[in-house]
């Protein structure tokens, strides 16, 4: 069994990459450009509008644009339990991954995986039951990387 400590920094880095780039090109463009665009339109409406509705709608769009820009930071600061350091105790074999925690040990057969995607710094594994696992590449052995590379879909 390989025992590694996944740091808070690693988990935040994986979260941010998945938030911005993990759901396809449409969501990537929307999340990167959406906040600043909403903010600019809000400022335009707020300062150019001649009616009360236009000014209030512009104010709402400014508020929403700021929220949309800061949403990942808000999630990181309010959901600290998601990003705690934890010990990852795992073993990757030719046909399954065995993950062990303090109280339990479970095996994940590769036939239960729906997708395996290699990202820049980690592998994203998604099961048929929609669970997701992220394995940082820097903690994997070359043989384990080869096994996961043979499984990857994209």
DSSP file (Angstrom, degrees, kcal/mol; ACC not computed):
  #  RESIDUE AA STRUCTURE BP1 BP2  ACC     N-H-->O    O-->H-N    N-H-->O    O-->H-N    TCO  KAPPA ALPHA  PHI   PSI    X-CA   Y-CA   Z-CA
    1    1 A X              0   0    0      0, 0.0     2,-0.5     0, 0.0    90,-0.2   0.000 360.0 360.0 360.0 135.9    0.0    0.0    0.0
    2    2 A X  E     -A   90   0A   0     88,-3.6    88,-2.3     2,-0.0     2,-0.6  -0.822 360.0-160.6 -91.5 128.6    1.2    3.5   -0.8
    3    3 A X  E     +A   89   0A   0     -2,-0.5     2,-0.3    86,-0.2    86,-0.2  -0.944  19.6 164.2-115.6 115.6    0.6    5.9    2.0
    4    4 A X  E     -A   88   0A   0     84,-3.0    84,-4.2    -2,-0.6     2,-0.7  -0.930  34.4-130.5-128.8 151.1    0.7    9.6    0.9
    5    5 A X  E     -A   87   0A   0     -2,-0.3     2,-0.6    82,-0.3    82,-0.2  -0.912  18.3-151.7-103.9 116.1   -0.5   12.8    2.6
    6    6 A X  E     -A   86   0A   0     80,-2.8    80,-1.8    -2,-0.7     2,-0.1  -0.778  20.8-141.7 -87.4 121.2   -2.6   14.9    0.3
    7    7 A X     >  -     0   0    0     -2,-0.6     4,-2.1    78,-0.2     5,-0.2  -0.329  19.4-113.5 -84.4 164.3   -2.2   18.5    1.4
    8    8 A X  H  > S+     0   0    0      1,-0.2     4,-2.4     2,-0.2     5,-0.2   0.877 118.1  55.9 -61.0 -38.8   -4.8   21.2    1.5
    9    9 A X  H  > S+     0   0    0      1,-0.2     4,-2.4     2,-0.2    -1,-0.2   0.910 106.6  49.5 -62.1 -43.0   -2.9   23.1   -1.3
   10   10 A X  H  > S+     0   0    0      1,-0.2     4,-2.3     2,-0.2    -1,-0.2   0.915 111.8  48.5 -61.7 -43.3   -3.1   20.0   -3.6
   11   11 A X  H  X S+     0   0    0     -4,-2.1     4,-2.4     2,-0.2    -2,-0.2   0.882 111.9  48.3 -67.0 -38.3   -6.9   19.7   -3.0
   12   12 A X  H  X S+     0   0    0     -4,-2.4     4,-2.7     2,-0.2     5,-0.2   0.905 110.9  51.5 -67.2 -40.7   -7.5   23.4   -3.6
   13   13 A X  H  X S+     0   0    0     -4,-2.4     4,-2.1     2,-0.2    -2,-0.2   0.913 111.7  46.6 -62.3 -43.1   -5.5   23.2   -6.8
   14   14 A X  H  X S+     0   0    0     -4,-2.3     4,-2.6     2,-0.2     5,-0.2   0.920 112.1  51.5 -64.5 -43.8   -7.5   20.2   -8.0
   15   15 A X  H  X S+     0   0    0     -4,-2.4     4,-2.8     1,-0.2    -2,-0.2   0.932 110.9  47.0 -59.1 -47.3  -10.7   21.9   -7.1
   16   16 A X  H  X S+     0   0    0     -4,-2.7     4,-2.2     2,-0.2     5,-0.3   0.900 112.8  48.7 -65.2 -40.3   -9.9   25.1   -9.0
   17   17 A X  H  X S+     0   0    0     -4,-2.1     4,-2.8    -5,-0.2     5,-0.4   0.924 114.8  44.9 -65.7 -42.6   -8.7   23.2  -12.1
   18   18 A X  H  X S+     0   0    0     -4,-2.6     4,-1.6     3,-0.2     5,-0.2   0.886 111.5  54.3 -67.0 -37.9  -11.9   21.0  -12.1
   19   19 A X  H  < S+     0   0    0     -4,-2.8    -2,-0.2    -5,-0.2    -1,-0.2   0.928 121.2  28.4 -61.4 -45.7  -14.1   24.1  -11.5
   20   20 A X  H  < S+     0   0    0     -4,-2.2    -2,-0.2    -5,-0.2    11,-0.2   0.837 139.9  14.6 -87.5 -33.7  -12.7   26.0  -14.4
   21   21 A X  H >< S+     0   0    0     -4,-2.8     3,-0.6    -5,-0.3    -3,-0.2   0.430 101.4  84.5-124.8   0.6  -11.7   23.3  -16.9
   22   22 A X  T 3< S+     0   0    0     -4,-1.6    -3,-0.1    -5,-0.4    -4,-0.1   0.531  86.0  53.5 -87.9  -5.4  -13.3   20.0  -15.8
   23   23 A X  T 3  S-     0   0    0      1,-0.4     4,-0.4    -5,-0.2    -1,-0.2   0.142 111.9 -85.7-119.7  21.2  -16.7   20.3  -17.3
   24   24 A X    <>  -     0   0    0     -3,-0.6     4,-1.9     1,-0.2    -1,-0.4  -0.230  51.4 -65.7 100.7 170.1  -16.0   21.0  -21.0
   25   25 A X  H  > S+     0   0    0      1,-0.2     4,-2.6     2,-0.2     5,-0.3   0.858 124.9  57.3 -67.2 -38.3  -15.4   24.0  -23.2
   26   26 A X  H  > S+     0   0    0      1,-0.2     4,-2.4     2,-0.2    -1,-0.2   0.948 111.9  40.5 -59.7 -50.6  -18.8   25.6  -22.7
   27   27 A X  H  > S+     0   0    0     -4,-0.4     4,-2.7     2,-0.2    -1,-0.2   0.841 112.7  56.5 -69.6 -32.3  -18.6   25.7  -18.9
   28   28 A X  H  X S+     0   0    0     -4,-1.9     4,-2.0     2,-0.2     5,-0.2   0.952 111.2  42.3 -62.2 -48.8  -14.9   26.8  -19.1
   29   29 A X  H  X>S+     0   0    0     -4,-2.6     4,-2.8     1,-0.2     5,-0.6   0.920 115.3  51.1 -63.5 -43.5  -15.7   29.8  -21.2
   30   30 A X  H  X5S+     0   0    0     -4,-2.4     4,-1.6    -5,-0.3     5,-0.3   0.908 113.5  43.8 -61.1 -43.3  -18.8   30.6  -19.1
   31   31 A X  H  <5S+     0   0    0     -4,-2.7     4,-0.4   -11,-0.2    -1,-0.2   0.806 119.5  41.5 -75.7 -29.3  -16.9   30.5  -15.8
   32   32 A X  H  <5S+     0   0    0     -4,-2.0     4,-0.4    -5,-0.2    -2,-0.2   0.903 130.5  23.3 -83.2 -42.9  -13.9   32.4  -17.1
   33   33 A X  H  X5S+     0   0    0     -4,-2.8     4,-2.2    -5,-0.2     5,-0.2   0.712 107.8  75.9 -96.7 -23.8  -15.7   35.1  -19.1
   34   34 A X  H  X<S+     0   0    0     -4,-1.6     4,-2.7    -5,-0.6     5,-0.2   0.908  93.8  48.4 -58.9 -49.2  -19.1   35.1  -17.5
   35   35 A X  H  > S+     0   0    0     -4,-0.4     4,-2.3    -5,-0.3    -1,-0.2   0.949 115.2  42.2 -60.6 -53.5  -18.2   37.0  -14.3
   36   36 A X  H  > S+     0   0    0     -4,-0.4     4,-2.5     1,-0.2    -1,-0.2   0.878 115.4  51.7 -62.6 -35.8  -16.3   39.9  -15.9
   37   37 A X  H  X S+     0   0    0     -4,-2.2     4,-2.5     2,-0.2     5,-0.2   0.930 110.8  46.5 -66.3 -45.1  -18.9   40.2  -18.6
   38   38 A X  H  X S+     0   0    0     -4,-2.7     4,-2.4    -5,-0.2    27,-0.2   0.900 112.9  51.5 -62.1 -40.4  -21.8   40.3  -16.2
   39   39 A X  H  X S+     0   0    0     -4,-2.3     4,-2.4    -5,-0.2    -2,-0.2   0.918 110.5  47.1 -63.3 -45.1  -19.9   42.9  -14.1
   40   40 A X  H  X S+     0   0    0     -4,-2.5     4,-2.3     2,-0.2    -2,-0.2   0.914 113.3  48.0 -64.9 -42.8  -19.2   45.1  -17.2
   41   41 A X  H  X S+     0   0    0     -4,-2.5     4,-2.8     2,-0.2     5,-0.2   0.896 110.8  53.2 -64.5 -38.5  -22.9   44.9  -18.3
   42   42 A X  H  X S+     0   0    0     -4,-2.4     4,-2.6    19,-0.2    20,-0.2   0.924 110.0  46.2 -61.8 -45.3  -24.0   45.7  -14.8
   43   43 A X  H  X S+     0   0    0     -4,-2.4     4,-2.2     2,-0.2     5,-0.3   0.899 112.2  52.1 -63.6 -39.6  -21.8   48.8  -14.6
   44   44 A X  H  X S+     0   0    0     -4,-2.3     4,-2.1     1,-0.2     5,-0.4   0.950 113.4  43.0 -60.9 -48.9  -23.0   49.9  -18.0
   45   45 A X  H  X S+     0   0    0     -4,-2.8     4,-2.0     1,-0.2    -2,-0.2   0.898 112.9  53.4 -64.7 -39.5  -26.6   49.6  -17.0
   46   46 A X  H  < S+     0   0    0     -4,-2.6    -1,-0.2    -5,-0.2    -2,-0.2   0.898 119.1  31.9 -64.5 -41.2  -26.0   51.2  -13.6
   47   47 A X  H  < S+     0   0    0     -4,-2.2    -1,-0.2    -5,-0.2    -2,-0.2   0.722 127.0  38.3 -92.3 -21.1  -24.4   54.4  -15.0
   48   48 A X  H  < S+     0   0    0     -4,-2.1    -3,-0.2    -5,-0.3    -2,-0.2   0.715  88.4 106.1-100.7 -24.4  -26.3   54.7  -18.4
   49   49 A X     <  -     0   0    0     -4,-2.0    -4,-0.0    -5,-0.4     3,-0.0  -0.196  47.7-165.2 -62.6 147.5  -29.8   53.6  -17.4
   50   50 A X        +     0   0    0      5,-0.0     2,-0.3     0, 0.0    -1,-0.1   0.516  65.8  68.7-109.1 -10.4  -32.4   56.3  -17.1
   51   51 A X  S  > S-     0   0    0      1,-0.1     4,-2.0     0, 0.0     5,-0.2  -0.712  82.8-120.2-109.1 161.6  -35.1   54.4  -15.2
   52   52 A X  H  > S+     0   0    0     -2,-0.3     4,-2.8     1,-0.2     5,-0.2   0.898 115.0  53.8 -63.3 -39.6  -35.2   53.1  -11.7
   53   53 A X  H  > S+     0   0    0      1,-0.2     4,-2.8     2,-0.2     5,-0.2   0.924 108.0  49.6 -62.0 -43.9  -35.6   49.5  -13.0
   54   54 A X  H  > S+     0   0    0      2,-0.2     4,-2.1     1,-0.2    -1,-0.2   0.890 113.0  46.8 -62.4 -40.7  -32.5   49.8  -15.2
   55   55 A X  H  X S+     0   0    0     -4,-2.0     4,-2.3     2,-0.2    -2,-0.2   0.919 115.1  45.3 -67.8 -44.2  -30.4   51.2  -12.3
   56   56 A X  H  X S+     0   0    0     -4,-2.8     4,-2.3     2,-0.2    -2,-0.2   0.888 113.2  50.0 -69.3 -36.6  -31.6   48.5   -9.9
   57   57 A X  H  X S+     0   0    0     -4,-2.8     4,-2.4    -5,-0.2    -1,-0.2   0.894 110.1  51.5 -66.7 -38.0  -31.1   45.8  -12.4
   58   58 A X  H  X S+     0   0    0     -4,-2.1     4,-2.2    -5,-0.2    -2,-0.2   0.905 109.4  50.1 -61.9 -42.4  -27.6   47.2  -13.1
   59   59 A X  H  X S+     0   0    0     -4,-2.3     4,-2.4     2,-0.2    -2,-0.2   0.905 110.3  50.0 -62.1 -42.3  -26.9   47.1   -9.3
   60   60 A X  H  X S+     0   0    0     -4,-2.3     4,-2.9     1,-0.2    -2,-0.2   0.918 110.6  49.8 -61.9 -42.7  -28.1   43.5   -9.2
   61   61 A X  H  X S+     0   0    0     -4,-2.4     4,-2.6     2,-0.2   -19,-0.2   0.860 109.2  52.0 -66.9 -34.8  -25.8   42.5  -12.1
   62   62 A X  H  X S+     0   0    0     -4,-2.2     4,-2.2   -20,-0.2    -1,-0.2   0.944 112.4  45.9 -63.3 -46.6  -22.9   44.2  -10.4
   63   63 A X  H  X S+     0   0    0     -4,-2.4     4,-2.3     1,-0.2    -2,-0.2   0.929 115.6  45.8 -60.6 -46.8  -23.5   42.2   -7.2
   64   64 A X  H  X S+     0   0    0     -4,-2.9     4,-2.8     1,-0.2    -1,-0.2   0.877 110.8  53.2 -67.3 -37.6  -24.0   38.9   -9.2
   65   65 A X  H  X S+     0   0    0     -4,-2.6     4,-2.0     2,-0.2    -1,-0.2   0.905 110.3  47.3 -63.0 -42.0  -20.9   39.5  -11.3
   66   66 A X  H  X S+     0   0    0     -4,-2.2     4,-2.2     2,-0.2    -2,-0.2   0.916 113.4  48.8 -64.3 -43.0  -18.8   40.0   -8.2
   67   67 A X  H  X S+     0   0    0     -4,-2.3     4,-0.9     1,-0.2    -2,-0.2   0.924 110.9  50.1 -60.9 -44.3  -20.3   36.9   -6.7
   68   68 A X  H  < S+     0   0    0     -4,-2.8     4,-0.3     1,-0.2    -1,-0.2   0.850 111.9  48.1 -66.5 -34.3  -19.6   34.9   -9.9
   69   69 A X  H  < S+     0   0    0     -4,-2.0     3,-0.3     1,-0.2     4,-0.2   0.894 119.5  38.2 -68.3 -40.0  -16.0   36.1  -10.0
   70   70 A X  H  X S+     0   0    0     -4,-2.2     4,-2.8     1,-0.2     5,-0.2   0.401  84.3 105.3 -94.7   2.2  -15.4   35.2   -6.3
   71   71 A X  H  X S+     0   0    0     -4,-0.9     4,-2.6     1,-0.2     5,-0.2   0.884  80.4  48.6 -55.3 -46.2  -17.5   32.0   -6.2
   72   72 A X  H  > S+     0   0    0     -3,-0.3     4,-2.3    -4,-0.3    -1,-0.2   0.923 114.1  47.2 -60.8 -40.6  -14.5   29.6   -6.1
   73   73 A X  H  > S+     0   0    0     -4,-0.2     4,-2.3     2,-0.2    -2,-0.2   0.902 111.3  51.5 -64.9 -40.7  -12.8   31.7   -3.3
   74   74 A X  H  X S+     0   0    0     -4,-2.8     4,-2.3     1,-0.2     5,-0.2   0.918 110.7  48.5 -61.7 -43.7  -16.1   31.8   -1.4
   75   75 A X  H  X S+     0   0    0     -4,-2.6     4,-2.1    -5,-0.2    -2,-0.2   0.904 111.1  50.1 -63.8 -40.7  -16.4   28.0   -1.7
   76   76 A X  H  < S+     0   0    0     -4,-2.3    -1,-0.2    -5,-0.2    -2,-0.2   0.902 115.4  42.9 -64.1 -40.5  -12.8   27.5   -0.5
   77   77 A X  H  < S+     0   0    0     -4,-2.3     3,-0.4     1,-0.2    -2,-0.2   0.816 121.1  38.8 -77.4 -30.3  -13.3   29.8    2.5
   78   78 A X  H  < S+     0   0    0     -4,-2.3     2,-0.2     1,-0.2     3,-0.2   0.705 115.8  49.4 -94.4 -20.7  -16.8   28.4    3.5
   79   79 A X    ><  +     0   0    0     -4,-2.1     3,-1.5    -5,-0.2     4,-0.5  -0.429  61.7 149.6-113.9  56.4  -16.2   24.7    2.8
   80   80 A X  G >   +     0   0    0     -3,-0.4     3,-1.0     1,-0.3    -1,-0.2   0.768  65.6  67.5 -62.8 -25.8  -12.9   24.2    4.6
   81   81 A X  G >  S+     0   0    0      1,-0.2     3,-0.8    -3,-0.2    -1,-0.3   0.798  92.8  60.8 -65.4 -27.1  -13.8   20.5    5.4
   82   82 A X  G <  S+     0   0    0     -3,-1.5    -1,-0.2     1,-0.2    -2,-0.2   0.772 109.3  42.3 -66.7 -25.1  -13.6   19.7    1.7
   83   83 A X  G <  S+     0   0    0     -3,-1.0    -1,-0.2    -4,-0.5   -71,-0.2   0.146  80.4 133.2-115.5  18.6  -10.0   20.7    1.6
   84   84 A X    <   -     0   0    0     -3,-0.8     2,-0.1    -4,-0.1   -78,-0.1  -0.312  64.5 -99.5 -67.3 152.8   -8.5   19.3    4.8
   85   85 A X        +     0   0    0    -80,-0.0     2,-0.3   -75,-0.0   -78,-0.2  -0.470  50.9 175.2 -65.0 142.0   -5.3   17.3    4.7
   86   86 A X  E     -A    6   0A   0    -80,-1.8   -80,-2.8    -2,-0.1     2,-0.5  -0.995  33.5-110.7-150.1 157.2   -5.8   13.6    4.6
   87   87 A X  E     -A    5   0A   0     -2,-0.3     2,-0.7   -82,-0.2   -82,-0.3  -0.745  25.8-155.0 -88.3 126.8   -3.8   10.4    4.3
   88   88 A X  E     -A    4   0A   0    -84,-4.2   -84,-3.0    -2,-0.5     2,-0.6  -0.911  12.1-177.7-104.1 115.9   -4.3    8.5    1.1
   89   89 A X  E     +AB   3 100A   0     11,-0.7    11,-3.3    -2,-0.7     2,-0.3  -0.941  25.3 142.8-116.2 107.5   -3.6    4.9    1.5
   90   90 A X  E     -AB   2  99A   0    -88,-2.3   -88,-3.6    -2,-0.6     2,-0.3  -0.909  36.7-157.3-144.0 164.0   -4.0    3.1   -1.9
   91   91 A X  E     - B   0  98A   0      7,-1.9     7,-3.0    -2,-0.3     2,-0.6  -0.951  12.2-152.2-146.1 128.2   -2.7    0.4   -4.2
   92   92 A X  E     + B   0  97A   0     -2,-0.3     5,-0.2     5,-0.2     2,-0.2  -0.899  21.0 177.1-104.2 119.4   -3.2    0.3   -7.9
   93   93 A X        -     0   0    0      3,-3.1    -2,-0.0    -2,-0.6     0, 0.0  -0.495  46.8 -91.2-109.1-177.8   -3.2   -3.1   -9.4
   94   94 A X  S    S+     0   0    0      1,-0.2     3,-0.1    -2,-0.2    -2,-0.0   0.776 122.6  22.0 -67.4 -26.1   -3.8   -4.3  -13.0
   95   95 A X  S    S+     0   0    0      1,-0.2    15,-2.4    14,-0.0    16,-0.3   0.514 126.5  13.3-121.4  -8.6   -7.5   -4.8  -12.5
   96   96 A X  E     - C   0 109A   0     13,-0.3    -3,-3.1    14,-0.1     2,-0.5  -0.990  58.7-122.0-161.1 166.1   -8.5   -2.7   -9.5
   97   97 A X  E     -BC  92 108A   0     11,-2.5    11,-3.4    -2,-0.3     2,-0.6  -0.966  22.3-154.4-113.8 131.4   -7.6    0.1   -7.1
   98   98 A X  E     -BC  91 107A   0     -7,-3.0    -7,-1.9    -2,-0.5     2,-0.5  -0.937  11.1-171.0-109.0 123.3   -7.7   -0.7   -3.4
   99   99 A X  E     -BC  90 106A   0      7,-3.1     7,-3.0    -2,-0.6     2,-0.4  -0.953   2.5-167.9-117.3 130.4   -8.3    2.3   -1.1
  100  100 A X  E     +BC  89 105A   0    -11,-3.3   -11,-0.7    -2,-0.5     5,-0.2  -0.952   7.6 177.1-122.7 136.2   -7.9    2.0    2.6
  101  101 A X        -     0   0    0      3,-3.2   -13,-0.1    -2,-0.4    -2,-0.0  -0.605  51.1 -83.9-119.5-173.2   -8.9    4.4    5.4
  102  102 A X  S    S+     0   0    0     -2,-0.2     3,-0.1     1,-0.2    -2,-0.0   0.869 125.7  23.3 -60.8 -37.0   -8.7    4.2    9.1
  103  103 A X  S    S+     0   0    0      1,-0.1     2,-0.3     0, 0.0    -1,-0.2   0.640 124.0  28.3-108.2 -17.5  -11.9    2.2    9.4
  104  104 A X        -     0   0    0      2,-0.0    -3,-3.2     0, 0.0     2,-0.4  -0.914  51.4-149.0-144.5 167.7  -12.5    0.5    6.1
  105  105 A X  E     +C  100   0A   0     -2,-0.3     2,-0.4    -5,-0.2    -5,-0.2  -0.992  22.2 179.9-138.4 128.2  -10.9   -0.9    3.0
  106  106 A X  E     -C   99   0A   0     -7,-3.0    -7,-3.1    -2,-0.4     2,-0.4  -0.969  17.0-146.0-133.9 149.2  -12.6   -0.9   -0.4
  107  107 A X  E     -C   98   0A   0     -2,-0.4     2,-0.6    -9,-0.2    -9,-0.2  -0.917   5.5-157.5-113.3 138.9  -11.7   -2.1   -3.8
  108  108 A X  E     -C   97   0A   0    -11,-3.4   -11,-2.5    -2,-0.4     2,-0.2  -0.945  13.8-145.8-117.8 109.8  -12.7   -0.4   -7.0
  109  109 A X  E >   -C   96   0A   0     -2,-0.6     3,-2.0   -13,-0.2   -13,-0.3  -0.500  17.8-126.8 -73.3 141.7  -12.7   -2.7  -10.0
  110  110 A X  G >  S+     0   0    0    -15,-2.4     3,-1.3     1,-0.3    -1,-0.1   0.740 108.0  67.2 -63.8 -22.0  -11.7   -0.9  -13.3
  111  111 A X  G 3  S+     0   0    0    -16,-0.3    -1,-0.3     1,-0.2   -15,-0.1   0.710  93.9  60.3 -70.2 -17.7  -14.9   -2.2  -14.9
  112  112 A X  G <  S+     0   0    0     -3,-2.0    16,-2.2    15,-0.1     2,-0.4   0.506  83.8 101.6 -84.0  -5.3  -16.8    0.1  -12.5
  113  113 A X  E <   -D  127   0B   0     -3,-1.3    14,-0.3    -4,-0.2     3,-0.1  -0.668  48.4-174.0 -84.8 130.5  -15.0    3.2  -13.9
  114  114 A X  E    S+     0   0B   0     12,-3.0     2,-0.3    -2,-0.4    13,-0.2   0.893  72.5   4.1 -85.2 -47.2  -17.0    5.3  -16.4
  115  115 A X  E     -D  126   0B   0     11,-1.8    11,-2.8     2,-0.0     2,-0.4  -0.992  52.2-166.3-140.3 148.7  -14.2    7.7  -17.3
  116  116 A X  E     -D  125   0B   0     -2,-0.3    37,-2.8    35,-0.2    38,-0.9  -0.967  18.8-177.1-130.5 114.8  -10.5    8.1  -16.5
  117  117 A X  E     -D  124   0B   0      7,-2.7     7,-3.2    -2,-0.4     2,-0.7  -0.947  19.5-143.5-119.0 133.0   -9.1   11.5  -17.5
  118  118 A X  E     -D  123   0B   0     -2,-0.5     5,-0.2     5,-0.2     2,-0.1  -0.840  24.3-175.4 -94.1 119.7   -5.5   12.5  -17.2
  119  119 A X        -     0   0    0      3,-3.0    18,-0.0    -2,-0.7   -97,-0.0  -0.349  44.0 -85.0 -99.5-174.3   -5.2   16.2  -16.2
  120  120 A X  S    S+     0   0    0      1,-0.2     3,-0.1    -2,-0.1    -2,-0.0   0.902 121.9   8.6 -61.6 -43.8   -2.1   18.3  -15.9
  121  121 A X  S    S+     0   0    0      1,-0.1    16,-2.1    16,-0.1    17,-0.6   0.349 129.1  23.1-123.4   5.0   -1.3   17.3  -12.3
  122  122 A X  E     - E   0 136B   0     14,-0.3    -3,-3.0    15,-0.2     2,-0.4  -0.980  69.1-108.9-161.1 166.7   -3.7   14.4  -11.5
  123  123 A X  E     -DE 118 135B   0     12,-2.3    12,-2.3    -2,-0.3     2,-0.6  -0.914  25.7-150.1-103.5 135.3   -6.0   11.7  -12.7
  124  124 A X  E     -DE 117 134B   0     -7,-3.2    -7,-2.7    -2,-0.4     2,-0.5  -0.935  14.2-169.9-106.4 116.7   -9.7   12.2  -12.5
  125  125 A X  E     -DE 116 133B   0      8,-3.2     8,-2.7    -2,-0.6     2,-0.5  -0.920   2.6-171.7-109.4 127.6  -11.6    8.9  -12.1
  126  126 A X  E     -DE 115 132B   0    -11,-2.8   -12,-3.0    -2,-0.5   -11,-1.8  -0.980  10.3-149.8-122.4 128.4  -15.4    8.8  -12.3
  127  127 A X  E >   -D  113   0B   0      4,-2.6     3,-1.6    -2,-0.5   -14,-0.2  -0.381  30.7-106.3 -90.4 170.3  -17.4    5.7  -11.5
  128  128 A X  T 3  S+     0   0    0    -16,-2.2   -15,-0.1     1,-0.3    -1,-0.1   0.830 122.3  58.1 -62.6 -32.3  -20.7    4.5  -12.9
  129  129 A X  T 3  S-     0   0    0    -17,-0.3    -1,-0.3     2,-0.1   -16,-0.1   0.234 121.9-109.1 -84.6  14.7  -22.3    5.6   -9.6
  130  130 A X  S <  S+     0   0    0     -3,-1.6     2,-0.2     1,-0.3    -2,-0.1   0.619  70.7 143.0  69.2  18.3  -21.0    9.1  -10.2
  131  131 A X        -     0   0    0      2,-0.0    -4,-2.6     0, 0.0     2,-0.4  -0.620  37.2-149.1 -79.9 149.2  -18.4    9.1   -7.5
  132  132 A X  E     -E  126   0B   0     -2,-0.2     2,-0.4    -6,-0.2    -6,-0.2  -0.970  13.6-172.1-126.0 139.5  -15.2   10.9   -8.4
  133  133 A X  E     -E  125   0B   0     -8,-2.7    -8,-3.2    -2,-0.4     2,-0.5  -0.971   7.3-158.3-126.2 142.4  -11.6   10.3   -7.2
  134  134 A X  E     -E  124   0B   0     -2,-0.4     2,-0.6   -10,-0.2   -10,-0.2  -0.981   5.4-171.1-124.6 122.0   -8.6   12.4   -7.9
  135  135 A X  E     -E  123   0B   0    -12,-2.3   -12,-2.3    -2,-0.5     2,-0.1  -0.934  22.4-132.6-114.7 110.5   -5.1   10.9   -7.7
  136  136 A X  E >   -E  122   0B   0     -2,-0.6     3,-1.3   -14,-0.2     4,-0.4  -0.393  10.6-139.5 -62.7 133.7   -2.3   13.5   -7.9
  137  137 A X  G >  S+     0   0    0    -16,-2.1     3,-1.5     1,-0.3   -15,-0.2   0.828  96.7  67.4 -64.5 -33.2    0.4   12.3  -10.4
  138  138 A X  G 3  S+     0   0    0    -17,-0.6    -1,-0.3     1,-0.3   -16,-0.1   0.702 102.1  48.0 -65.5 -16.6    3.3   13.4   -8.2
  139  139 A X  G <  S+     0   0    0     -3,-1.3    -1,-0.3     2,-0.1     2,-0.2   0.532  95.6  92.8 -96.7  -7.5    2.3   10.7   -5.6
  140  140 A X  S <  S-     0   0    0     -3,-1.5     2,-0.2    -4,-0.4    -3,-0.0  -0.589  73.5-124.7 -90.7 148.0    2.0    7.9   -8.2
  141  141 A X     >  -     0   0    0     -2,-0.2     4,-2.3     1,-0.1     3,-0.3  -0.498  30.5-108.7 -79.9 157.3    4.7    5.4   -9.2
  142  142 A X  H  > S+     0   0    0      1,-0.2     4,-2.1     2,-0.2     5,-0.1   0.865 120.4  53.2 -56.2 -37.1    5.6    5.2  -12.9
  143  143 A X  H  > S+     0   0    0      2,-0.2     4,-1.9     1,-0.2    -1,-0.2   0.883 109.4  48.4 -66.5 -36.9    4.0    1.7  -13.1
  144  144 A X  H  > S+     0   0    0     -3,-0.3     4,-2.3     2,-0.2    -2,-0.2   0.880 109.4  52.5 -69.9 -37.8    0.8    3.1  -11.6
  145  145 A X  H  X S+     0   0    0     -4,-2.3     4,-2.6     1,-0.2    -2,-0.2   0.902 108.5  51.6 -62.6 -40.5    0.8    6.0  -14.1
  146  146 A X  H  X S+     0   0    0     -4,-2.1     4,-1.9     2,-0.2    -2,-0.2   0.910 108.8  50.2 -62.9 -42.5    1.1    3.4  -16.9
  147  147 A X  H  X S+     0   0    0     -4,-1.9     4,-0.7     1,-0.2    -2,-0.2   0.936 114.4  43.9 -61.3 -46.3   -1.8    1.4  -15.7
  148  148 A X  H  X S+     0   0    0     -4,-2.3     4,-1.3     1,-0.2     3,-0.5   0.853 109.5  56.8 -69.7 -33.8   -4.0    4.6  -15.4
  149  149 A X  H  < S+     0   0    0     -4,-2.6    -1,-0.2     1,-0.2     3,-0.2   0.873 103.8  54.0 -62.9 -36.6   -2.8    5.8  -18.8
  150  150 A X  H  < S+     0   0    0     -4,-1.9    -1,-0.2     1,-0.2    -2,-0.2   0.741 112.4  45.0 -68.8 -21.9   -4.0    2.5  -20.4
  151  151 A X  H  < S+     0   0    0     -4,-0.7   -35,-0.2    -3,-0.5    -1,-0.2   0.678  85.8 117.2 -91.4 -20.2   -7.4    3.2  -18.9
  152  152 A X     <  -     0   0    0     -4,-1.3   -35,-0.2    -3,-0.2   -27,-0.0  -0.126  45.3-164.5 -63.5 146.4   -7.9    6.8  -19.8
  153  153 A X              0   0    0    -37,-2.8   -36,-0.2     1,-0.0    -1,-0.1   0.775 360.0 360.0 -95.7 -34.2  -10.7    7.9  -22.1
  154  154 A X              0   0    0    -38,-0.9   -37,-0.2     0, 0.0    -2,-0.1   0.313 360.0 360.0-133.1 360.0   -9.4   11.4  -23.0
